[in-house]
Amino acid sequence: MFNLKKKGSVLLMMMLMIVLSACNGEGNEEGTANGENQGTDFPNKEIELIVPTAAGGGTDMVARQLVDIAQDDLDESIGVMNVEGGSGSVGMTQAANANPDGYTATMVIAELAMYEHLGTSPLTPEDFKPVALINYDPAALTVPADAPYDTVGEFIEYAKEHPGEVSVGNAGPGSIWHVAAANLENAADIELNHVPHEGAAPAVTALAGNHIDAVTVSPAEVRTQLDAGSVKVLAVMSDERHDLIPDVPTLSEEGIDAESIGTWRGITVPSETPDEIVEILEETFVSAAKEEEFIDFMNKNGLGVQVKGSEEFGEFMEENRAMFGEIIPEMGLE
């Protein structure tokens, strides 16, 4: 009798273990379906997205629209904190040094690939793990509507006749738009007067008021002035024409051998962030950037949508880093 009871107890325990194992398996499948990657419960509180530029600017606009969509998918809120200064280096440095737990992300900008070559900051793409590229826009050579030149060729000819007199506004020393103007200057063998401003918007305002002669900023950043007829775009610094201004030629179409220069924005996290958390954020932000609501917003504001996942975004940043490493010394900006 004792042996029968013992055998019965063993069988009962085995049945209980099978039932518990099955239940646990179902729970794991459900957790994965709900976005809990490899056992993590991330996120379970608010995520902070650091934007390294001023509130109300193009980067800030893109960030806020993106998180409005992304946070619905995560079922957690995403707060935006603007930390400006140093052509973006102040905010991005703060973000790179944050706790690598996924709860501090950054909208990095093109300047990240330039700092080391300019000597303005030790920050590089290696200080982050890439999550997703969201946007890319080329520089556009823009001048007042009543300027005495209607083509980039005429602009260059005028600049050669007036060396050092043609003033070009930028978003600050070492900013992407400063490098864009220097790129044209180097390719066309002209001498320009670079005038720094506290961002692209003040530079465009100065242009519209005829306080400077040109800017090299994105088409989106001069859209209002274009619509008002106070400025005109002579060329874009890209391989292809821009959808917002399809009648405007590229520099290469005008016979100018210059690098394609533009601004880009993407999401990153500190370099030590676990891969499983990066994967969750990648899926979330890539999905948000492909939503019709986000694309409509970008089109409405003349901003380009270019979406890449973590691996491709990392390669993209390194390609930019290498390109700037070649051209910045040629421009004499380092």
TAQUIPE-V414730 format. One record per pair of residues at least 24 apart in sequence whose ideal C-beta (glycine too) atoms are under 8 Angstrom apart, sorted by the first residue. I is the first residue (numbers start at 1). GAP is how many residues later the second one is. Records with the same first field share a line. If there is no record, write none. Layout:
BEGIN
I=GAP, GAP
END
This chain:
BEGIN
35=39, 245, 248
37=239, 240, 242, 243
38=238
40=234, 236, 237, 240
42=60, 234, 235, 238
43=31, 33, 59, 60, 237
44=32
45=31, 58
46=30, 31, 32, 33, 57
47=24, 27, 29, 30, 31, 32, 55, 56, 57, 58
48=30, 31, 32, 33, 55, 56, 57
49=29, 30, 31, 32, 56, 57, 58, 218
50=31, 33, 41, 42, 44, 45, 48, 54, 55, 56, 57
51=29, 30, 31, 32, 40, 55, 56
52=30, 31, 32, 36, 37, 38, 39, 40, 43, 54, 55, 56, 57
53=29, 31, 35, 38, 56, 146
54=28, 30, 144, 145
55=27
56=145
57=142, 143, 144
58=142, 160, 162, 163, 205, 243, 245
59=48, 50, 206
61=240
62=45, 72, 73, 203, 236, 241
63=44, 202
65=229, 232, 233
66=68, 201, 219, 222, 223, 228
67=221
69=219, 222, 224, 225
70=214, 215, 217, 218
73=211, 214, 215
74=210
86=34, 35
87=24, 33, 84, 85, 86, 87, 88
88=24
89=26, 31, 32, 34
92=31, 35
93=28, 30
95=33, 173, 175
96=27, 31, 32, 174, 175
97=173
98=172
99=171
100=169, 170, 171, 172, 173, 174
101=172, 176
102=167, 171, 172, 175, 176, 178, 179
104=165, 166
105=26, 162, 163, 164, 176
106=161, 162, 163
107=27, 158, 159, 160
108=157, 158, 159, 160
109=67, 154, 155, 156
110=66, 152, 153, 154, 210
111=63, 64, 65
112=205
113=204, 207, 208, 210, 211
114=60, 62, 65, 210, 214
115=59
116=205, 209
117=207, 208, 211, 212, 217
118=56, 210, 215, 216
119=215
120=53, 54
124=197
125=189, 192, 193, 196
126=145
127=143, 144
128=140, 141, 142, 143
129=139, 140, 141, 142, 144, 149, 181, 185
130=136, 137, 138, 180, 181, 183, 184, 187
131=135, 136, 137, 138, 147, 150, 151, 154, 179, 182
132=134, 135, 149, 150, 153, 154, 157, 175, 176, 177, 178, 181
133=131, 132, 133, 173, 174, 175, 179, 180, 183
134=131, 132, 133, 151, 155, 171, 172, 173
135=129, 130, 131, 163, 168, 169, 170, 171
136=126, 127, 128, 168, 170
137=81, 82, 83, 105, 125, 126, 127, 166, 167
138=80, 81, 98, 99, 100, 104, 122, 123, 124
139=37, 38, 41, 42, 44, 77, 78, 79, 97, 98, 122, 123, 124
140=76, 77, 78, 79, 82, 93, 95, 96, 97, 102, 105, 108
141=43, 73, 74, 75, 92, 93, 94, 95, 96
142=62, 65, 72, 73, 74, 75, 80, 83, 89, 90, 91, 92
143=64, 70, 71, 88, 89, 91
144=63, 64, 66, 69, 86, 87, 88
145=84, 85, 86, 87
146=64
147=66, 67, 85
149=85
150=82, 84
151=83, 84, 103
152=82, 83, 97, 99, 102, 104
153=101, 102
155=59, 79
156=32, 34, 100
159=29, 31, 32, 33
160=29, 30
163=27, 28
164=27, 28, 29
165=28
166=24, 26, 27, 47, 48
167=25, 26, 27, 28, 45, 46, 47
168=24, 25, 26, 27, 44, 45, 46, 47, 48
169=26, 27, 28, 33, 34, 35, 37, 38, 43, 45, 46
170=24, 25, 26, 27, 30, 33, 45, 46
171=25, 26, 27, 28, 29, 32, 46
172=24, 25, 26, 27
174=159
176=85, 86, 87
177=26, 38, 39, 40, 86
178=155
179=82, 145, 148, 149, 152, 154
180=36, 37, 57, 81, 82
181=33, 35
182=149, 150, 151
183=54, 75, 76, 78, 144, 148
184=32, 53, 67, 72, 74
185=146
186=72, 141, 144, 145
187=64, 69, 70, 71, 72
188=68, 70
204=27
207=24
216=45
218=44, 45, 84, 85
219=25, 26, 83
220=24, 81, 82, 83
223=78, 79
237=24, 25
238=24
242=62
243=61
244=58
259=64, 68
264=42, 52, 56
266=42, 47, 51
278=32
279=31
282=27, 28
END
